[in-house]
């Protein structure tokens, strides 16, 4: 997976266009993945706009990797993503802690 966590800014919410650019997939692909994967959460705000958080982007990048790089089916990717769900939250917490330490230094 050719992705660096530094590519995701420290913003709290991202638009579908920003996520599309970060993940290098079309917005319609993101909308399709939302329907297929229950583990990818997005928030609807006024105007029915999709807003994503950093953890959602990480999950989307994992989905892209499973489907495009590893050649998995949707069902296989769902299973693998469910298994790595706990790892994502832990890794995300570690990254946030490291960013805070870096600010102090």
Buried (B, 14 or more C-beta within 10 A) or exposed (E): EEBEBEEBEEEEBBBBEBBBEBBEBEBEBBEEBBEEBEBBEBEEEEEEEBBBBBBBBBBBBBBBBBBEEEEBEBEEBBEBBEEBEEEBEEBBEEBEEEEEEEEEE
